[in-house]
């Protein structure tokens, strides 16, 4: 009985860690895409830079 509860807790922890890592990766992708798009726009418009 105790082993099943322990497995349930471990399963929950692993699932939570995977979910947090997925959200973190999604945020990183969004940030890098925004920076990349900004760089592309800057190269398209030579006068758009500082």
N, C-alpha and C positions, 0 to 999 in steps of 0.2 A: 504493500500500500504506500509506504513512504517513498519507494523508488518511483512510483507513478507520479506522485506529487512533485518530486524533485525534477522528473523529466518534464512535467508541465511547466514548472518555473523556468527551467533551462530553455524550453521551446519558446516561451514568452519572451525571455531576455534576448535570445538570438533573433527572433522576429522583430522585436523593437529595435535592436541594433541595425538590422538590415534596413528597416524603414527609415531610421534616422540617416543612415548613410545614403539612401536613395534620395531623400529630400536635400541633403547637403550637396550631392552631385548635381541635382537639378538646379539648385541655386548657383553653383559654380558655372554650369553651362549657360544659364541666363546672363550672368555677369560677363563672362567672356564673349558671348554673342553680342551683347550691347557694346563692349569695347571694340570688337572687331568691326561692327557696323559703323561705329563712330570713325574708326580709322579709314574704312572704305570711303565714307562720305568726305573725309578730309582729303583723301587722295584724288577724288573726283573733282573737287572744287579747290584749286590751288590757293585761292584767296581766302578760303574759309578758315585757314589756320590762324593762330594768334597773330 
